[in-house]
């Protein structure tokens, strides 16, 4: 069974940094795109950043220049480095990955359980 496990959330002051990590475990064939979403209280879940299997990245306008997404294909992990955080970044952050279990299987999107990021002013 494939699982995505996030780590690295916590409480930080405005202007600080956090690094989130996501590790894929279980039995699977390959990982395509990975990404991070976030959901603040009372708001819809929004896309933060994505990275393809060859390293092409994309970011929400609100985090460009502050967040950096990366991955290690050999380790099946992905990271989100968050710098210059502000209170508006407070949310639960979710890792996602498009994974297929065999060479003939369809791609399926998996989600992590979420990790809380709280930025105090």
C-alpha positions, -999 to +999 in steps of 0.1 A: +000+000+000+014+034-010+017+061+016+029+096+016+042+108+049+049+145+056+072+160+082+087+193+091+057+214+100+056+236+131+054+270+146+076+298+133+077+336+136+071+358+106+102+360+084+113+326+095+118+294+075+106+258+075+113+228+054+086+203+047+095+168+036+074+141+020+084+104+017+066+079-004+066+044+010+052+010+000+053-009-032+050+010-065+065+013-099+072+050-104+063+085-094+054+112-118+046+147-106+048+157-070+032+187-054+022+206-023-012+220-015-023+239+015-056+246+032-061+275+057-091+275+081-123+285+063-106+285+029-104+261+000-074+239-006-050+256-029-020+245-050+013+258-037+040+242-059+045+213-083+075+195-097+077+170-126+098+138-126+124+157-146+125+187-122+103+213-139+087+234-112+057+257-109+045+279-081+015+298-069+021+335-073+017+340-036+048+319-029+071+326-058+105+338-047+100+325-012+093+287-016+113+261-034+101+227-043+126+199-049+127+161-051+151+132-049+139+105-073+163+079-059+149+083-024+113+089-035+111+120-015+100+156-021+107+188-001+093+222+002+117+249+015+097+279+028+115+311+035+103+345+046+071+331+059+042+353+068+010+347+088-009+342+055+011+311+050-005+295+080-023+263+069-022+226+068+002+215+040-004+184+020+020+165-002+007+148-033+022+125-058+010+108-090+021+072-087+015+040-106+018+006-091+031-012-122+043-004-157+008-011-170-012+006-142-029+039-145-015+069-126-032+076-093-029+107-071-020+100-035-022+125-006-003+127+026-021+132+059-011+169+061+012+188+084+004+220+102+024+252+095+017+281+118+033+315+113+030+340+141+032+377+136 
